[in-house]
Amino acid sequence: MNITDKSKARRNLTIKKNLLKMIEKRGYELGNEEDVLSIHDEHVYAKFMDNLASSYEREHGEPYPQYYNFYINNNCEPPQLLLAIFGYQDASNTQKIGKDFIEKIINIYEQYSALCAEIIIIIDAPLSPKAEGTLSYITDVKWQVFKEEDIIYVPIEYIYYSKHELVPKSEVKELLRTLGVTKNKLPLIYDTDPIVKYYNWDAGEIVRIYRDDSSINVLTPESVQYRLIVKCNK
């Protein structure tokens, strides 16, 4: 393995681990991929995936789906599925991901549409205009597109990260009464914010943010702020 291949393999392992961390934070089980989180060497990861593929093929009699996987959340009734899928630029000179890839996603999703609650798409190149148009037709499930560079780091592990949590719907009315404001008077946070996107929170929900103010106020070292999630139309 040359330096370029080794660097790419290490990058792929980082992306995979960070994707799994995000999926786990959303309440989904990692199943047979849980051990990936404890792997730190790209060679060990490659061997692990080869063994996983071999076991899958023996059990199911078909090749392991290398570029996608389903994860289950058993805390819901009925249980919900998350589909995570990797997209790579097509063989043409456009250096974009084409419409055919989005159609593959739709075909995979439709087999499990009754249980599938989320789709995460990770891409290494921009979507073509036709691919974006086809993706816009998926309206009955929450989907997100992440560039690979978006998954290289984990926003909630950032050194200056402030804890974010979603205010339960059952607490919203009392919270607004206590604050003495209506919902639309709260400061805003866009759904493209890295933390909001990480958890896939919805527009219209309220986020509670715990700020570390110890460097500016020793009497009240922590403050709590609230933000209303709104859609970014850009």
PEWOHU-V86721 format. One record per backbone hydrogen bond with DSSP energy under -0.5 kcal/mol. CO is the residue of the C=O (numbers start at 1). NH is the residue of the N-H. If there is no record, write none. Layout:
co->{CO,CO}
nh->{NH,NH}
This chain:
co->{2,3,4,5,6,7,8,9,10,11,12,13,14,15,16,17,18,19,20,21,22,23,24,29,30,31,33,34,35,36,41,42,43,44,45,46,47,48,49,50,51,52,53,54,55,56,57,64,65,67,69,71,72,72,73,73,80,81,81,82,82,83,84,85,87,92,96,96,97,98,98,99,100,101,102,103,104,105,106,107,108,108,109,110,112,112,115,117,118,119,119,120,121,121,122,123,126,128,129,130,131,132,134,135,137,142,144,146,147,147,148,148,153,154,155,158,163,165,166,168,168,169,169,171,172,173,174,175,176,176,182,183,187,189,190,193,194,195,196,196,202,205,206,207,207,208,209,209,210,211,211,213,213,221,221,223,225,227,227,228,229,230,231}
nh->{6,7,8,9,10,11,12,13,14,15,16,17,18,19,20,21,22,23,24,25,26,28,27,72,33,34,36,37,38,39,45,46,47,48,49,50,51,52,53,54,55,56,57,58,59,60,61,66,68,86,84,82,29,74,76,80,73,117,118,71,84,120,69,122,124,95,90,98,128,101,102,103,104,105,106,107,108,109,110,111,111,112,112,113,115,116,81,142,83,121,144,85,123,146,87,148,97,132,133,134,135,136,137,138,139,119,121,123,150,151,151,152,155,157,158,161,210,208,168,171,172,172,173,175,176,177,178,179,180,181,185,186,228,230,193,197,198,199,200,201,205,229,167,209,227,165,211,225,163,213,223,216,217,213,214,211,209,207,229,189,204,191,233}
